[in-house]
């Protein structure tokens, strides 16, 4: 396996460590660990290598006629530019992300999973697979599982990816920034695992849902929307959640790039018509801390969305996991923003 991956600038790495730490602290609220980790999974920017890979992924997504079986040896490059060659379909897979776990099950390859991260909770079968840790994966345990493929995000797990590669373990890393890039990722994993037809069926559904949503909301008024995915944090340009808001018929008020901590006063000034916030699994009697912030921040009672009771909770896992259920997240957002159009 030839490695041509590039390292992220130090400032970017520091940012990612900071946001990851914040999200994992947020996860301490009940079993909301799943939610915070998954939001963190998609944060950050993989740099120019990631942008180039996403372009390649999008081109692959437009190929509507999948081959029935993959041809081995199969060579490809991941988001880091690392070239991988597979002599046959991997039979022992470790997933470091809930989204990748969901993809493997969705394309009918779940039997090959020998290890998953602590937050992989869907489908139910994933709960019984050996756990290998969270952001700080247990390298020794992963090695002991003898994987012939590890699925990962380089942005949120570069140290683990680099260590595994130094041990000659094949790692396929991705960081999709768009809905099309997620579709392309599913197809690519399907090709690696010789599950092309199954991957095509999954992505066809994702495309169908997007088409349904876009066609349904195309003539609807475009209202300003504020999204809070973790307490005090939102997402702006260049990320798939920003695109989801647009596809669902809204206009994201977050004007900065990427994932960032909000300035509460700026949200008041933007005066969104609707607010969407992510759910969290909480202990009985607890209130979602995101909702608490929305209801108690100074001046927020004057925001149109709050005054007009246009504040909606959305299931966080489908909304933030860059896998097959992103289609469910898109549809739920569209239904919240335009309930009159979806019956």
C-alpha positions in Angstrom: 0.0 0.0 0.0 1.5 3.3 -1.0 0.9 6.3 1.2 0.7 9.9 -0.2 -1.4 11.4 2.6 -0.7 15.0 3.7 -0.7 16.3 7.2 -3.1 18.9 8.4 -1.7 22.3 9.5 -1.2 22.5 13.3 -3.7 25.3 13.7 -6.4 23.1 12.1 -5.5 20.2 14.3 -5.7 22.3 17.4 -9.2 23.5 16.4 -10.3 19.9 15.8 -9.0 18.8 19.2 -10.9 21.7 20.8 -14.2 21.1 19.1 -13.9 17.3 19.8 -13.3 17.9 23.5 -16.2 20.2 23.7 -18.6 17.8 22.0 -17.5 14.9 24.2 -18.1 17.0 27.3 -21.6 17.7 25.9 -22.1 14.0 25.6 -21.9 13.6 29.4 -25.6 14.5 29.5 -27.3 11.1 29.7 -26.4 8.7 26.9 -26.1 11.6 24.6 -22.5 10.4 24.0 -23.7 9.0 20.7 -25.0 12.4 19.6 -22.0 14.5 20.5 -19.5 12.0 19.1 -21.4 11.8 15.8 -21.6 15.6 15.5 -17.8 15.7 16.1 -17.3 13.0 13.5 -18.2 15.4 10.8 -16.6 18.6 12.1 -13.5 20.2 10.6 -12.1 20.4 7.1 -9.7 17.9 5.5 -8.0 20.6 3.4 -7.3 20.6 -0.2 -6.9 16.8 -0.3 -10.4 16.4 1.0 -11.9 18.9 -1.5 -10.2 17.0 -4.3 -11.4 13.7 -3.1 -15.0 15.0 -2.7 -14.9 16.1 -6.3 -13.9 12.6 -7.3 -16.6 11.1 -5.1 -19.3 13.3 -6.6 -18.3 12.2 -10.1 -18.5 8.6 -9.0 -21.9 9.2 -7.6 -23.2 10.2 -11.0 -22.5 6.8 -12.4 -26.0 5.3 -12.3 -25.0 1.8 -13.7 -23.1 -0.1 -11.1 -21.1 -3.2 -12.1 -22.5 -6.4 -10.7 -19.2 -7.5 -9.1 -16.0 -5.7 -8.3 -12.9 -6.5 -10.2 -9.8 -7.4 -8.1 -7.1 -6.4 -7.6 -8.9 -3.2 -6.9 -6.9 0.0 -6.4 -8.3 3.4 -5.3 -7.3 6.5 -3.3 -9.1 7.8 -0.2 -9.6 11.4 1.0 -6.0 11.7 2.1 -4.6 10.6 -1.2 -3.5 7.3 0.2 -3.6 4.5 -2.4 -5.1 1.2 -1.3 -5.1 -2.1 -3.3 -7.4 -5.0 -2.4 -6.8 -8.4 -3.8 -10.3 -9.5 -2.7 -13.3 -8.2 -0.8 -12.2 -7.5 2.8 -13.6 -10.1 5.2 -12.6 -8.6 8.5 -13.7 -4.9 8.9 -13.2 -2.5 11.8 -15.3 0.7 11.8 -14.2 3.7 13.7 -17.4 5.7 13.0 -21.1 5.1 13.5 -21.8 6.3 9.9 -19.4 3.7 8.4 -20.9 1.0 10.6 -24.4 1.9 9.3 -23.1 1.8 5.7 -21.6 -1.6 6.1 -24.9 -3.0 7.5 -27.0 -1.2 4.9 -25.1 -2.8 2.0 -25.5 -6.3 3.6 -21.9 -6.7 4.8 -22.5 -6.5 8.5 -21.3 -10.1 9.0 -17.8 -8.9 8.1 -17.6 -6.4 11.0 -15.3 -7.6 13.7 -15.0 -4.3 15.6 -16.8 -1.0 15.9 -16.5 2.3 17.8 -18.3 2.8 21.2 -20.9 5.0 19.6 -22.1 2.6 16.9 -25.6 1.9 18.0 -27.5 1.3 14.8 -28.7 -1.1 13.6 -29.2 -3.0 16.8 -26.8 -5.8 15.7 -24.0 -3.3 16.0 -24.3 -3.2 19.7 -23.0 -6.8 20.0 -19.9 -6.2 17.9 -16.6 -5.9 19.8 -16.0 -2.2 20.8 -12.6 -0.7 20.1 -13.0 2.7 21.9 -14.0 6.2 20.8 -11.8 9.0 19.4 -8.8 7.4 21.2 -9.3 4.0 19.7 -7.6 1.0 21.3 -4.8 0.3 18.8 -3.9 -3.0 20.4 -7.4 -4.3 20.3 -7.8 -3.3 16.7 -4.6 -5.1 15.8 -5.7 -8.2 17.7 -8.9 -8.3 15.5 -6.7 -8.7 12.4 -8.7 -6.5 10.2 -8.1 -6.4 6.4 -9.9 -3.0 6.3 -10.5 -0.2 8.8 -13.0 2.5 7.9 -12.3 6.0 9.4 -12.4 9.7 9.2 -9.0 11.3 8.8 -10.2 14.7 10.0 -11.3 13.5 13.4 -9.0 10.5 13.8 -5.7 11.3 12.0 -3.5 10.0 14.8 -5.2 6.6 14.9 -5.2 6.4 11.1 -1.5 7.2 10.8 -0.7 4.7 13.6 -2.7 1.9 11.9 -1.1 2.6 8.6 2.4 2.5 10.2 1.4 -1.1 11.2 0.5 -1.9 7.6 -3.2 -2.1 8.3 -5.3 -0.8 5.4 -7.3 2.2 6.3 -9.9 3.8 4.0 -10.6 7.4 5.3 -13.3 9.8 4.2 -14.6 13.2 5.1 -17.7 14.0 2.9 -18.8 17.6 2.9 -21.9 17.2 0.7 -24.9 14.9 0.2 -23.4 13.8 -3.1 -20.1 13.0 -1.4 -22.0 10.8 1.1 -23.7 9.0 -1.8 -20.3 8.5 -3.5 -18.8 7.2 -0.3 -21.5 4.5 0.0 -20.9 3.4 -3.5 -17.1 3.3 -3.0 -17.4 1.2 0.1 -19.8 -1.0 -1.8 -17.2 -1.5 -4.5 -14.5 -2.3 -2.0 -16.7 -4.9 -0.4 -18.1 -6.3 -3.7 -21.6 -5.1 -2.7 -22.2 -2.9 -5.7 -25.8 -3.7 -6.2 -26.7 -3.3 -2.6 -24.9 0.1 -2.4 -26.7 1.2 -5.6 -30.0 0.4 -4.0 -29.1 2.4 -0.8 -27.9 5.4 -2.8 -30.9 5.3 -5.1 -33.1 5.7 -2.1 -31.0 8.6 -0.9 -31.3 10.3 -4.3 -35.1 9.6 -4.4 -35.6 11.2 -1.0 -33.6 14.3 -2.0 -35.5 14.6 -5.2 -38.8 14.3 -3.3 -37.8 17.0 -0.8 -36.4 19.4 -3.4 -39.5 19.1 -5.6 -41.8 19.5 -2.7 -40.3 22.7 -1.3 -39.2 24.4 -4.6 -42.0 26.9 -4.6 -42.2 27.4 -0.8 -41.0 30.6 0.8 -37.4 30.4 1.9 -37.3 31.2 5.6 -34.2 32.0 7.7 -33.1 29.1 9.8 -30.8 28.7 12.8 -29.4 25.2 13.5 -27.8 24.3 16.9 -26.3 20.8 16.8 -24.6 20.9 20.3 -25.0 23.5 23.1 -23.8 26.8 21.8 -22.5 25.4 18.5 -23.7 25.8 14.9 -22.5 25.0 11.5 -22.0 27.3 8.5 -20.7 27.2 4.9 -18.9 24.3 3.4 -20.5 21.5 5.5 -23.2 19.0 4.6 -25.6 20.3 7.3 -25.6 23.8 5.7 -26.5 22.0 2.4 -29.3 20.0 4.1 -31.0 23.2 5.3 -30.9 24.6 1.7 -32.2 21.4 0.2 -35.0 21.4 2.8 -36.1 24.8 1.7 -34.4 27.1 4.3 -31.7 29.6 4.4 -29.0 29.0 7.0 -28.2 32.2 9.0 -24.8 30.9 10.0 -22.5 32.9 7.7 -19.0 31.6 8.9 -17.2 28.6 7.5 -17.4 25.2 9.1 -18.4 24.3 12.7 -18.1 27.1 15.3 -19.3 28.4 18.6 -22.1 31.0 18.3 -22.2 34.6 19.3 -25.7 34.7 20.9 -26.1 38.4 20.0 -25.5 37.8 16.4 -28.3 35.2 16.3 -30.6 37.8 17.8 -29.7 40.3 15.1 -30.2 37.7 12.4 -33.7 37.0 13.9 -34.3 33.6 12.3 -37.8 32.6 11.4 -37.2 29.0 12.5 -34.8 27.2 14.8 -33.8 23.5 14.6 -31.9 21.8 17.3 -30.5 18.3 17.7 -32.0 15.8 20.1 -30.1 14.2 22.9 -30.9 11.0 24.9 -31.4 12.3 28.5 -32.2 10.9 31.9 -35.8 11.1 32.9 -36.8 14.6 33.8 -33.8 16.2 32.2 -34.2 19.0 29.6 -32.1 19.1 26.4 -29.4 21.6 27.2 -29.6 23.0 23.7 -33.3 23.9 24.3 -32.4 25.4 27.7 -30.0 27.7 26.0 -32.4 28.7 23.3 -35.1 29.5 26.0 -32.8 31.4 28.5 -30.2 33.4 26.5 -30.7 37.1 26.9 -32.7 38.6 24.1 -33.6 35.4 22.5 -37.3 35.7 23.5 -37.5 38.5 20.9 -36.4 36.2 18.0 -39.3 35.5 15.6 -38.8 31.7 15.8 -39.1 31.8 19.6 -42.0 34.2 19.6 -43.9 32.2 17.0 -43.1 28.8 18.5 -41.1 27.8 15.5 -38.5 25.9 17.4 -38.1 22.2 16.4 -36.2 19.2 17.7 -34.7 16.9 15.1 -33.3 13.4 15.8 -29.5 14.0 15.8 -28.2 10.6 14.6 -29.8 10.6 11.1 -29.1 14.4 10.9 -25.4 14.2 11.6 -24.2 10.8 10.5 -22.8 10.8 7.0 -24.3 7.5 6.0 -27.6 6.1 4.6 -29.8 7.7 7.2 -28.8 11.2 6.2 -31.8 10.9 3.9 -34.0 10.5 6.9 -32.4 13.6 8.5 -33.0 15.6 5.4 -36.7 14.6 5.2 -37.2 15.3 8.9 -35.7 18.8 8.5 -37.9 19.5 5.5 -41.0 18.4 7.4 -40.2 20.6 10.3 -39.6 23.7 8.1 -42.6 23.0 5.8 -45.2 20.9 7.7 -48.0 22.0 5.4 -46.2 20.5 2.4 -45.6 17.0 3.9 -48.6 14.9 4.9 
